[in-house]
């Protein structure tokens, strides 16, 4: 009888340990279920944040494309203006050299600078305010700028 009593005692001890372990496991599973709900909420929030980030990236790309096009247009305009300015500077240097030579030679400055007499300058009439050149030098300058722009294209 002692053996059966000893075996029964051992079985009772093991069952008690199993019962305690089952209670602890049940509590941990209940905590895990609660954490699962908060984890699902966090994943839902993460998904929404990812969607907003993708939308922001698309908007940023479109703004960058528009800005890039505007910048290219401004750069083209700046290049054109730079070419015009370089041309004007070159023409100014040429005119200054001609004037310098004329002054040193003691010649007539009107011939060197191609300054027209009063007869060549248009009078104030119906066409004067409509963009007509006032002098030969101005008309030459306008023609040179137009040809330089056409050459740049």
GIURWO-V244389 format. One record per backbone hydrogen bond with DSSP energy under -0.5 kcal/mol. NH is the residue of the N-H (numbers start at 1). CO is the residue of the C=O. Records with the same first field share a line. If there is no record, write none. Layout:
# GIURWO-V244389
NH=CO / CO
This chain:
# GIURWO-V244389
5=1
6=2
7=3
8=4
9=5
10=6
11=7
12=8
13=9
14=10
15=11
16=12
17=13
18=14
19=15
20=16
21=17
22=18
23=19
24=20
25=21
26=22
27=23
28=24
29=25
30=26
31=27
32=28
33=29
34=30
35=31
36=32
37=33
38=34
39=35
40=36
41=37
42=38
43=39
44=40
45=41
46=42
47=43
48=44
49=45
50=46
51=47
52=48
53=49
54=50
55=51
56=52
57=53
58=54
59=55
60=56
61=57
62=58
63=59
64=60
65=61
66=62
67=63
68=64
69=65
70=66
71=67
72=68
73=69
74=70
75=71
76=72
77=73
78=74
79=75
80=76
81=77
82=78
83=79
84=80
85=81
86=82
87=83
88=84
89=85
90=86
91=87
92=88
93=89
94=90
95=91
96=92
97=93
98=94
99=95
100=96
101=97
102=98
103=99
104=100
105=101
106=102
107=102
109=107
112=108
113=109
114=110
115=110
116=114
120=117
121=117
125=123
128=125
129=125
130=127
131=128
132=127
139=135
140=136
141=137
142=138
143=139
144=140
145=141
146=142
147=143
148=144
149=145
150=146
151=147
152=148
153=149
